[in-house]
């Protein structure tokens, strides 16, 4: 289980999440789109 050690550590984690939120969102969007395209091409070519 996650153990809280210090406030600085928690703030560091939140800052890291906030900084990387945009990159994470774009990568998730790209992954979702590629997965959708894979399903679409799979239906078209391997029906």
C-alpha angles and dihedrals in degrees: 000000000000113000121205109227107167142351091238091057092051092048089049090054093049091048090051091050092048093049093048097040093096094047091046092050093050093047091048090049091050092047092050091048093049090048090051091049090049091054091046094050090043090056092045100047105025102041 
